[in-house]
Amino acid sequence: MLNFEFVANRFSELRNKSGLTQSIIAEYLGVDQSYISKCEKGERQFSVEILDKAAELFGCTVDYFVNESSEFSQMPIALRAKSVTIDDLGTIATMNKIALNLRYMEDLLEGDNT
């Protein structure tokens, strides 16, 4: 059974590590800030669509949110801005998606070499 408290903790942890507020994440995800707050507190559950979009932004898989044994290695992205816009977050999500796909392909190739 899915542990929604675990999902909320992972989401909150990634959001905090990325230095993003609930408000900016909510705007990017197309939800109200109170939705993010309630989900992080365990009062509501994140939808699959929200977790999928958040995973792209944070550079992880959806599995990382739901599977305690799933590992995550954050991809370093350097930004030289005092604030980020929603467009910036979309660009970051796209870069992370490309990087995750590259990691996946590299892992597949390494598996073929053994």
C-alpha positions in Angstrom: 0.0 0.0 0.0 1.2 3.5 -0.8 2.5 5.5 2.1 1.2 9.0 1.5 3.2 10.5 4.4 6.4 9.1 2.8 5.4 10.7 -0.6 4.7 14.0 1.2 8.1 14.0 3.0 10.0 13.2 -0.2 8.2 16.0 -2.1 8.8 18.5 0.7 12.5 17.4 1.0 13.1 17.9 -2.8 11.2 21.2 -2.8 13.3 22.5 0.1 16.6 21.3 -1.4 15.8 23.0 -4.6 15.2 26.3 -2.7 11.7 26.7 -4.2 8.7 27.9 -2.3 5.3 26.2 -2.2 3.9 29.2 -4.1 6.3 29.0 -7.1 5.9 25.2 -7.2 2.1 25.5 -7.0 2.1 28.1 -9.9 4.4 25.8 -12.0 2.2 22.8 -11.3 -1.0 24.7 -12.0 -2.5 24.2 -8.5 -3.2 26.5 -5.5 -0.5 26.9 -2.9 -2.8 25.5 -0.3 -3.0 22.2 -2.2 0.8 21.9 -1.9 0.7 22.8 1.7 -2.0 20.3 2.5 -0.3 17.6 0.6 3.0 18.2 2.4 1.2 18.1 5.7 -0.5 14.8 4.7 -4.0 16.3 4.7 -4.4 15.6 1.0 -2.8 13.3 -1.5 -0.7 14.4 -4.5 -2.2 13.3 -7.8 -0.2 11.1 -10.2 -0.1 14.0 -12.7 1.3 16.4 -10.1 4.0 13.9 -9.0 4.9 13.2 -12.7 5.4 16.9 -13.4 7.2 17.5 -10.1 9.5 14.5 -10.8 10.6 16.2 -14.1 11.2 19.5 -12.3 13.2 17.9 -9.5 15.1 15.5 -11.9 13.9 12.3 -10.3 11.5 9.5 -11.2 8.0 9.2 -9.9 9.2 6.0 -8.3 11.4 8.0 -6.0 8.3 9.6 -4.4 6.7 6.2 -3.7 9.5 3.7 -3.2 11.6 3.9 -0.1 14.4 1.9 -1.8 14.5 4.2 -4.8 17.7 6.3 -4.9 18.1 9.8 -6.2 21.2 11.7 -7.3 20.3 15.3 -8.0 21.6 16.8 -11.2 23.5 20.0 -10.7 22.1 23.0 -12.5 23.7 26.4 -12.0 21.4 29.4 -12.3 22.6 32.9 -12.1 19.4 34.6 -11.2 17.9 36.1 -8.0 14.5 34.6 -8.8 13.1 32.0 -11.1 10.1 32.3 -13.3 7.6 29.7 -14.3 9.3 29.6 -17.7 12.6 28.9 -16.0 11.1 26.0 -14.1 9.7 24.6 -17.4 13.2 24.8 -18.9 14.7 23.1 -15.8 12.2 20.4 -16.0 13.0 19.8 -19.7 16.7 19.7 -19.0 16.2 17.2 -16.2 14.0 15.0 -18.3 16.7 14.9 -21.0 19.4 14.2 -18.4 17.3 11.4 -16.8 16.8 9.8 -20.2 20.5 10.0 -20.8 21.3 8.3 -17.5 18.8 5.6 -18.3 20.4 4.9 -21.7 23.9 4.9 -20.1 22.7 2.4 -17.5 21.3 0.2 -20.3 24.5 0.3 -22.2 26.5 -0.5 -19.1 24.3 -3.5 -18.5 25.1 -4.8 -22.0 28.8 -4.6 -21.4 28.8 -7.0 -18.5 
